[in-house]
Amino acid sequence: QLRLMESGGDLVQSGGSLRLSCTASAATTCMGWFRRTPRGEREGVASIFRGGTTTYAESVKGRFTISQDSRKRTLYLQMNDLKPEDTAMYYCASLASFGLSVNYATNWGKGTQVTVSS
């Protein structure tokens, strides 16, 4: 089974930046970042297909960038201009289909916490 491990979560002030990383145990074609908010809602943040095609949730467009280093089998999420509403547990996942639906996820990491203070 594919293993995924996230890192990079932290406490940051509003307007700050963080870069999340997710290392995979094997090569993947389609991956995504998801988050679970303090209210318990789980939502897709960004996904990437074959290291090139990307899609983002409206709430993060222009602030977050997803990228992938295939040689390192690592997925990244660069998060800029962070807002308190970005506070969540962030998970990476391998996807059966390209998109932001949690139903596309086939394997999940354990998550990394991002907290944005106002």
Buried (B, 14 or more C-beta within 10 A) or exposed (E): EBEBBBEBBEEBEEEBEBEBBBBBEEEBEBBBBBBBEEEEEEBBBBBBBEBEEBBBBEEBEEBBBBBBEEEEBBBBBBBBEBBEEBBBBBBBBBBBEBBBBBEBBEBBBEBBEBBBEE
